[in-house]
C-alpha cells in the first residue's frame, strides 16, 4: 500500500466485493472491483507480496478464477476457483508456466497475449474454448490487466476467467437453427423468394433460381417483377399465410402461369421479412 488513504480505499472496495459474493451477486461486478483494486494501482505488486496471506484469503473467497504471473510468465498466485477450473491444486499451478498447463496451441495464444499486454501496458481480453469442464463450461473469456510496481514499471499480469458457456451455447444453437432452416430453404423443391418491407428481393433458393431462368438477377430487384399484376402481389400479402392462386411470370416476356403462393412473415429482426413459395399448377396436372 502507498498510504493510509489508499489502504482505506482498498479495504472499502474489498468489503463491497465480499458483500456481493455473500449475496450471490454479479461476477462481472466482482471482477471490475478487482481490476479497480489491483490493476489500477490501489494495491500494487508489492501489496500482494507483503500482505500475502490476507490477499490469498480474499482471493479464495472469490468464485471467479483469478491468477497472477510475473513478467516471465510464471504463475505466482491463484485462487481456489482457478485450481478447481483446471482440476489441480493451487500448489500444482504456482511456479509453472502456461505451457505446463495448456496445450501448445493454447499456450502460444495466451503467451502472445501476455506479451502484447506488457509491451503496450493495456487491457487484454481473450475468448477461449478449451478443456475446462470442472466448473461446468467450455467457453471462457480471459480478462487480463497489467500489474505495476510502486514506480509504475510492469511487474506482472493479473487475470480473471469468466465462464460464458451459456451465452456461447445459446449463440451456437441460434446459429445451428439458422443454418438448419437455411438448408431447408435452399433445398426445397418449391421456388422460394425472400424480400423485405420495401419489396426488394434479398434471397432466393436453388429451385427459384432454376425456375426463373437459372440466374439470380432477381436478388436486389423489385419482387413485383415476378407477378403478372399488382393485384397478384396484394393477394399474397393479404393471404394471412393461406395458399392463394395467383399468376406469375418467369420474365417480362413470358406468358403468365397459374401458381399457388404461400406467404410466411418473419418478425425476428427489427424489420419484417417475407418469404413466398410457389407451386406452379401446370406442374401438378
N, C-alpha and C positions, 0 to 999 in steps of 0.2 A: 504494500500500500504506500501511497506517496504522502498522505497526511490524514488528519482526523476527519476532515470533511469527506474525502473520497472513501474512507473506511465506512463512515455512516451511510453514504450513498450506496455502497456495495451491499451492506447489511440490509438496508431497506429494500433493495431490489431482490435480494435473496429471500427475504420474508415473503415478498409478493409472489415469487416463484413457488415457494413451498405451499403457500395458500392455494395457488392454482392447482398444484399437484394433489393436495388433500381433497379438493373439491372436484377432482376429475375434470380439470379444465382443458382448454385447447393446447395441444402440444406445441403448435406453432408459436403461441404466445410465450410459452416457456423458453423455446429456442431463441426467440427475439430478445428475451430478457438476458439470456446467457451471452448472446452476442454483445449486448449493451455492457454487461459486466466485464467480460473477458476480452472480446475483440476490440472494443473501443478504448481500452487502456485504463478503465477504472480499477481492474485487477490485472496487473501485467504478469509476465512470465515469472518474475521474482516472487510475486504473491503466491503463485502455485507452489513454488518450492518451499518458501518459508512457512506457509500455512498448509502443508501437505495433507495432514490427517483431516483437518477440518474441511479442506477443499474436497478431499476424496469422499468424505461422508455426505457432503452436499450432492456431489455428482451421482452417488449411488441412489439417492432419492429420486432422481430424475428418470422418468420412464423412456425418454428418448435416448438412443445410443449416442454417447459422446466420447470423443477421443482427442488426444493432442500428441503431436510429434515434434521432434526437433528439426533443425534445418537439414539434417542428413536423412530424413525420412524414417527415423526410428521412433516407434511408439513409446512414449514415456509416461503415458497415463490413459486410462479409460474408465468407464463406469460399468456397473453390473449389467445394464441393458446391452451395452456393446458386447460384453462377453457372452451373454445369452444368445445374441444375434448370430454369433459365429459358433455356438456350441462349444465354447472354450472357457477356461478360467482367465481371470484378468492377468494373472502371473504368466500365462502362456502367450498373451498378446504383448505385454510390456517387454521391451528390449528387442522386439522383432521389427522387421521392415514389411512394407506392403507385399513384396514378392514372397514372403514367408507365409502369408495368409491367403492371398488371392491367386488366381491363375495368372499366367504370364501376360495374357492379353489385358485382363483387368488391371494388373499391376502397372502396366505401361500407361494405361489411360489415367489412373489415379496419380501416378508419379509425375506425369506430364502436367496434370492439373495443379499439383503442388508447386511445381517449378514456376508455372505461369503466375500463380498467386504470390509467391515470394518475390519474384522479379518485378511484378507490376504493383505489388502491395495493394491488391484489390480484393474483391469478394468473388469467390468462385462457386458455381453450382453445377453438379454433375448428376445427370439422370442415369440410373443403372438398373439393369435387370440381371441378377446374378443367382448365386446359390443359396441366398438367405431364405431359410424356411422356418427357423426356430420361433420367430415372432409372428408367423402366420402370413407371410407375403414374400413375393419375389421381386417386386418393383420398389426401388428406393431412390430418393434424391439426397445426394451428399452436399451439404452446405458447409463451405469452408471459410474461415476467417484467419487473417494473419495475426499471430501473437507477437507483441513487441516488447523489447527490453525497456527499462526506465528511460534510456536515452533515445528511444524511438527507433532503434535498429531492429530488423527482423530477428525473432527468436525461435519461431516455430509455427505450426499450423494447428488451429483448433477446428474440429469437425463435428457436425451434427448429422445424423442419418434419419431422415423422415420416411416412414413407410407410406407409400402412396399406392399400394397394391389395389385397393378397392376402386380408386379413381381410374387407374390404368385398365383394370379388368372391365369396368363399365365402358371405357372408351373402346376397348378391343371388341367387346360384344356388339357395340353400336356399329363398329366398322365391319364386323363379320355379318351383321344383319344387313347392312347396306350392300355389302358385296354379294350376299345371297340373293337379295331382291334385284340387284343389278344383273346377276346371272340369269334369273328368271325372265327379266325384261329382254335381255339380249337374245335369249334362245327361244323365246316364244314363237310359235309358228304363225301367230297373227301379227300383222303390221301394227306397231305401236309408235306413237309420237308424243313427246313431252314438250309442252310450251308454257310460257309464263303469262302473267296477267296482262301483258302488252301484246299477246298473240304472237310472240316471237318463238319460233321453234328452237329448243335447246338440245334435244337429243332424239334419236330415232333408232329402233332396233334393227337387227340384220334383215328381218322379214320386211320391214318398211323400206329399207334401202333397196332390196331386191324388187319390191313391188313398184316403187317409184323410179324405176329406170336404172338401178344399180349404182347410184351415186348419192352423196349426202348434201346436195345443193340446197335442200330444204332447210338445213340447220342454219340458223341466223336469219332466216326469211320469215315472211308472214304466213301463219298457218292457214289463212283464208285461201291461199293458192291451191289447197287440196280439195276444197269444197266447190261444188258446182255453182251454188248460190249462197249469198249471205244467210238466207233463211236456214240452210242446212247447218251452218255453224251455230246459229241461235238455238236450233232444235236440240243440238247436242248439249249446249251449255245449260239448257233448261231441263235436261232429262232426269236430273236427280240420281244419276248412276244407273238408270234403266237403259236397256238396249233400245235404240231408236233407228228407224230406217231413214237413210239419207242418200244423197248422190255425191260421189267423189270423183275426182279426175286424176289420172296418173301424171298428166301435164296439161298445159293450157290448150294444146291442140287435140287432145284425145277426147273420145266420147265419154260422157258421164256414165258411171256404173252404180248400180244399187248396192248398198252395203249396210250392215248393221253396225252401228257405232256405240261403244260403251265408254263412258267418261268416268275417270277416277280423279278426285281432288285431294291434293296433299297440302296440309296446313302446318307441317312440321317446321318449316322455315318461316322467316319474317314475312315473306310474300307467298301467296298461294301458287302452286304449280298444278298443271292439268296434264293428265295422261289419257289419250284417247286411242282405243284399239278398234280395228276394223275387221269385219268378216264379210268379204265380197260375196254377194248372194249367188252369183253365177258359178262360183267355185263349189257350191254345195248342192247344185241342182243335179 
